[in-house]
Structure formats: C-alpha cells, structure tokens
Amino acid sequence: MQWVKGNKTIEVSVKDIIELANKFDSVHVDLGTGDGRYVYELALKNPRILCIGIDPVKSQMREYSVKCVRKKLDNVLFLVSSIENLPANLAGIADKITIILPWGSLLRQVLNPSKETVRKLEKLLKKGGELEIVLGYSVELEPSEAKRLGLPELSEGVVKNVVIAGFACHSEKLKTSEIDSFSKEKLSDIGSNWAKKLAFGKYRQIFLVKFVRVF
C-alpha cells in the first residue's frame, strides 16, 4: 500500500501495518479521511492510539501528513486506498472505524450498501469494535452531486429504512447500537475542516449511526 509520509509517498506492506498496530493500545481507522485533519487531531490527543486515515486522493492528505512529521507523531498512517481496495489481510485490525460526512462513491456505498462493502467493514473490525457513520449531505444545498449520485433527501426514515436496513441485510455481526440526530453546530467538535465549514453554513440535518461487531 502507499503511505503518504510528509512530502513523500512510500510503499508499506500489510505486515508492516499489522506489526505497527500491535505496538498500540488500539487502532482507529478513518475512511474517506479527506485532508486528514480529524486523524491528525485525534493522534495528537491520543498517543496510545494508532490513527489510520484512508483516502483514494493522496494529495488531499499531504498537508496534515507533513504536520504529523513535523510534530514527530509516530501513531499516524495516511494510506492511499478506498473501501473497495482495502486488503483482505487487514482483517480484525480496527477497534473503531469512522466514516465522517462521506461524499462521492463512499457516500453512495454507505447509503446503498452492497454485500461486499458491508463485509469489508465487518472484517476490518475486531470483535466488539465500533463503526461510526456521520451523515450530513443535503439534496437542497448540493443539488448537482445529489442528482449525480441519485441521493434521497436525508431523513431519519432514510437512515433507518435504507442505511441500517441495508447493513442488516448483509451482516449478522454488525448490530446498530445508536441512532442520533444533532445540530450542525456540533459538527465543529468533530475536528475535520469539512465538518467545521458545514457547522457555520446553512441548516442541514445531521445523523450519527453507530454499529458494533458483536461476534
């Protein structure tokens, strides 16, 4: 796999990633990490957690990867990949997976989860591990992208009857542990640049969904 480390992109094996993960108390994987600010701030506050940001666009992760190198953070990995291309032998590495305000193909896969997508997320988690998804797209405010992806208007019904039902259809191991809605102002607490931007924008519904791998 490709690892964005500062201004360099180097190859790292799955074996190397697993060996590094074993040196920490837990592993937090952020899928669709974007610029990586969320991972950077998480790593700063939690030196005993290995924080892995994954995104298919390596240039987006460069800025915060450079900051990690400057801060000499040894508990961060920025990996170039997507949910479709995650190596199968990373199974069971994550204590927690976050998908925060997904966009593009990742959003489409969350809203209309395929068996392959759900199984990859399931396998990535350890038993007792948690998957946390924050949804906050708006058909009204992002009409062109909503049309391109065929997105329904975000609502509690969509979360329950489409997202959660889709996951339940493909996995007996992932069980819903929490569904919650919160004000857009609380997005600023998340720690990503995109979340902070939306927090000061127009009103939109925000939903938090948590799953736990029960076995």
C-alpha positions as CSV (number, residue, x, y, z in Angstrom):
1,M,0.0,0.0,0.0
2,Q,1.1,3.6,-0.5
3,W,1.8,5.6,2.7
4,V,1.7,9.4,2.5
5,K,4.5,10.4,4.9
6,G,5.2,14.1,4.9
7,N,6.1,15.1,1.3
8,K,6.9,11.5,0.3
9,T,4.8,8.6,-0.7
10,I,6.4,5.3,0.2
11,E,5.3,1.7,0.0
12,V,4.2,-0.1,3.2
13,S,3.2,-3.7,3.5
14,V,0.2,-5.0,5.3
15,K,2.6,-7.0,7.5
16,D,4.3,-3.7,8.5
17,I,0.9,-2.1,9.3
18,I,-0.1,-5.0,11.5
19,E,3.2,-5.0,13.3
20,L,2.9,-1.3,14.0
21,A,-0.7,-1.7,15.1
22,N,0.4,-4.3,17.7
23,K,2.5,-1.6,19.4
24,F,-0.5,0.4,20.4
25,D,-3.4,0.1,22.7
26,S,-6.0,0.4,20.0
27,V,-6.4,1.2,16.3
28,H,-8.8,3.9,14.9
29,V,-9.4,3.8,11.1
30,D,-11.0,6.9,9.4
31,L,-12.3,6.0,5.9
32,G,-12.6,8.8,3.4
33,T,-10.4,10.9,5.6
34,G,-10.1,13.8,3.1
35,D,-7.4,16.3,4.2
36,G,-6.7,14.2,7.4
37,R,-7.2,16.9,10.0
38,Y,-9.5,14.7,12.0
39,V,-6.8,12.0,12.2
40,Y,-4.1,14.5,12.9
41,E,-6.0,16.0,15.9
42,L,-7.0,12.5,17.1
43,A,-3.4,11.4,17.1
44,L,-2.2,14.5,18.9
45,K,-4.7,13.9,21.8
46,N,-4.3,10.1,21.9
47,P,-0.6,8.9,21.6
48,R,-1.5,5.3,22.5
49,I,-4.0,5.0,19.6
50,L,-2.7,4.2,16.1
51,C,-4.7,6.6,13.9
52,I,-5.1,5.5,10.2
53,G,-6.5,7.8,7.7
54,I,-7.5,6.3,4.4
55,D,-8.4,8.2,1.2
56,P,-8.0,7.5,-2.5
57,V,-6.7,11.0,-3.2
58,K,-3.2,11.2,-1.8
59,S,-2.7,14.9,-2.5
60,Q,-5.5,15.7,-0.1
61,M,-3.7,14.1,2.8
62,R,-0.3,15.8,2.2
63,E,-0.8,18.9,4.4
64,Y,-1.7,17.1,7.6
65,S,0.8,14.3,6.9
66,V,3.5,17.0,6.8
67,K,2.3,18.4,10.1
68,C,2.4,14.9,11.6
69,V,6.1,14.5,10.5
70,R,6.9,18.0,12.0
71,K,5.2,17.0,15.3
72,K,7.1,13.7,15.2
73,L,3.9,11.7,15.6
74,D,4.6,8.0,15.3
75,N,1.0,7.0,15.8
76,V,-0.4,8.1,12.4
77,L,-0.6,6.5,9.0
78,F,-2.1,8.1,5.9
79,L,-2.8,5.4,3.4
80,V,-3.9,5.8,-0.2
81,S,-6.8,3.4,-0.7
82,S,-10.6,3.1,-0.8
83,I,-13.1,0.8,0.8
84,E,-13.2,-1.2,-2.5
85,N,-9.4,-1.8,-2.5
86,L,-8.7,-2.5,1.2
87,P,-6.5,-5.6,1.5
88,A,-8.4,-8.6,2.9
89,N,-5.5,-9.4,5.2
90,L,-6.1,-6.3,7.3
91,A,-9.0,-8.2,8.8
92,G,-9.6,-7.5,12.5
93,I,-7.2,-4.6,12.8
94,A,-9.6,-1.8,13.9
95,D,-11.1,-1.2,17.3
96,K,-13.0,1.7,15.7
97,I,-13.9,2.8,12.2
98,T,-15.3,6.3,11.4
99,I,-16.9,7.4,8.2
100,I,-17.5,11.1,8.7
101,L,-19.6,13.1,6.2
102,P,-18.8,10.8,3.3
103,W,-19.0,12.1,-0.2
104,G,-18.9,10.7,-3.8
105,S,-18.7,7.0,-4.2
106,L,-18.2,6.4,-0.4
107,L,-21.4,8.2,0.4
108,R,-23.2,6.1,-2.3
109,Q,-21.8,2.9,-0.7
110,V,-23.0,3.9,2.7
111,L,-26.5,4.8,1.5
112,N,-26.9,1.8,-0.6
113,P,-24.5,-0.7,1.0
114,S,-23.6,-3.7,-1.1
115,K,-22.8,-7.1,0.5
116,E,-19.1,-6.6,-0.4
117,T,-18.9,-3.2,1.2
118,V,-20.6,-4.3,4.5
119,R,-18.5,-7.4,4.7
120,K,-15.2,-5.4,4.2
121,L,-16.2,-3.1,7.1
122,E,-17.2,-6.0,9.2
123,K,-14.0,-7.9,8.6
124,L,-11.9,-4.8,9.3
125,L,-13.3,-4.5,12.8
126,K,-12.3,-6.6,15.8
127,K,-15.0,-8.3,17.8
128,G,-16.6,-5.6,20.0
129,G,-15.3,-2.9,17.6
130,E,-17.4,0.0,16.6
131,L,-18.3,1.6,13.3
132,E,-19.4,5.2,13.5
133,I,-21.0,7.0,10.5
134,V,-21.9,10.7,10.4
135,L,-24.3,11.7,7.6
136,G,-24.9,15.3,6.7
137,Y,-25.4,15.7,3.0
138,S,-28.3,17.9,1.6
139,V,-30.2,17.4,-1.6
140,E,-31.2,21.1,-1.4
141,L,-27.7,22.5,-0.8
142,E,-25.8,20.1,-3.0
143,P,-28.2,19.5,-5.9
144,S,-25.8,18.6,-8.6
145,E,-24.0,16.0,-6.6
146,A,-27.3,14.7,-5.2
147,K,-28.6,14.3,-8.7
148,R,-25.3,12.6,-9.9
149,L,-25.4,10.1,-7.1
150,G,-29.2,9.7,-7.0
151,L,-29.4,10.7,-3.3
152,P,-32.7,10.7,-1.4
153,E,-33.4,13.6,0.9
154,L,-31.7,12.7,4.2
155,S,-34.1,11.9,6.9
156,E,-34.5,9.6,9.9
157,G,-36.5,7.3,7.7
158,V,-33.7,7.0,5.2
159,V,-31.2,6.3,7.9
160,K,-33.4,3.5,9.4
161,N,-35.0,2.0,6.3
162,V,-32.2,2.4,3.8
163,V,-28.8,2.6,5.6
164,I,-29.4,0.4,8.7
165,A,-31.7,-2.0,6.8
166,G,-29.0,-2.3,4.1
167,F,-26.3,-3.2,6.7
168,A,-28.7,-5.6,8.4
169,C,-29.4,-7.4,5.2
170,H,-25.8,-8.2,4.6
171,S,-24.4,-8.8,8.1
172,E,-25.5,-10.6,11.3
173,K,-22.3,-9.5,13.0
174,L,-22.8,-5.7,12.8
175,K,-25.6,-4.5,15.1
176,T,-27.0,-1.0,15.4
177,S,-26.1,0.4,18.8
178,E,-27.1,4.1,18.4
179,I,-29.0,6.4,16.1
180,D,-29.0,10.1,16.9
181,S,-29.5,13.5,15.2
182,F,-27.7,16.6,16.3
183,S,-27.4,20.3,15.4
184,K,-25.0,21.3,12.7
185,E,-23.2,23.5,15.2
186,K,-21.9,20.3,17.0
187,L,-20.0,19.4,13.8
188,S,-17.3,21.8,14.9
189,D,-16.5,19.4,17.7
190,I,-15.6,16.6,15.2
191,G,-12.2,18.1,14.2
192,S,-12.3,18.0,10.4
193,N,-12.1,21.0,8.2
194,W,-15.2,20.0,6.2
195,A,-17.2,19.5,9.4
196,K,-16.2,22.9,10.7
197,K,-17.2,24.5,7.4
198,L,-20.6,22.9,7.5
199,A,-21.1,23.9,11.1
200,F,-21.2,27.6,10.0
201,G,-23.2,27.0,6.9
202,K,-27.0,26.8,6.3
203,Y,-29.2,24.4,8.2
204,R,-28.9,20.7,7.4
205,Q,-29.9,17.5,9.2
206,I,-27.0,15.6,10.7
207,F,-27.3,11.9,11.7
208,L,-25.0,9.7,13.7
209,V,-25.3,6.0,13.3
210,K,-23.2,3.5,15.4
211,F,-22.8,-0.2,14.8
212,V,-20.9,-2.7,16.9
213,R,-19.4,-6.0,15.8
214,V,-21.0,-8.5,18.2
215,F,-19.1,-11.6,17.1
